[in-house]
Amino acid sequence: MADTDSISDSKEFYLNTPQVADPFPLKGCQNLDWGMKNRLAHIFSPKSGRTVMLAVDHGYFMGPTSGLERIDVTINPLLAYADTLMCTRGILRSITPPTFNKGVVLRASGGPSILKELSAEQVAVSMEDAIRLNVAAVAVQVFIGGEFESRSVHNMTQLVDAGNRFGVPVLGVTAVGKQLTRDAQYMRLATRICAELGATYVKTYFVDQGFETVTASCPVPIVIAGGKKMPEADALNMAFQAIDQGAAGVDMGRNIFQSEAPIAMIQAVRKVVHENMSPKEAFDYYRSLKESAPSR
Ligand code: 5RP
């Protein structure tokens, strides 16, 4: 039997101390349930409230994109530097180490290849399988202005209903068709529709003019896609401008994995996103890392 003689019966109830409750660091997410917030905390750093998502899901409609021919060789070494991996369930099960213990954002829409009308996508993953894979969120493409606009919006709302049932956030990905103008007016429209119809957070493209109006009018966090490969200095500058104008992070693919030095690049992106490092300093940092380990 335990010796009870030494047990102190003095107690401290901190009667004059209000319950300690840190505010949740993401805008528009205060009223979400615990499980949903916990999943978001596997995507967004609780410290900075921001994220560097590494997007490698391009193969779901583009096949083996340059830089993603051998994900085991080129992407797995980058995982240590990403807050979150965005990929398909095929890549997750076949190649991603299950020891990866950060958030996974699962591509949950698909169907047409790059050879067809992309806006005809459908839901491509059940919420049951997403939960089996222990993902932090699911991602769905929304084609505002596309030929199958309503279908893609319905894909998202279906996933939102299923996600709300089980506490799984939904990332609405605003897709830009060839015929649509990439300007702030379009981005405001597309991101706001995603948020109004229930997306937990939204991915869009950075625009040079008026991006701050896109983040201001979207009630939930916005992350930006990287888009086509550009010089590293320009990509770092874009990331800085986006963060400075209210984005909560990046969901960057080609500008990292097609970089001359992907490990250096993702570390420089992290400096911009999490530490507000200036684009010039971040580029110098990228170059110094690249020079110290030239093969990466
Ligand atoms: C494909 C996607 C990609 O994940 C997205 O485009 C991000 O990659 P990149 O930075 O290469 O544009 O959503 O539809």
Boltz pocket constraint, residues with backbone or C-beta under 6 A from the ligand:
constraints:
  - pocket:
      binder: B
      contacts: [[A, 55], [A, 56], [A, 57], [A, 58], [A, 86], [A, 173], [A, 225], [A, 226], [A, 227], [A, 228], [A, 251], [A, 252], [A, 253], [A, 254], [A, 255]]
      max_distance: 6.0
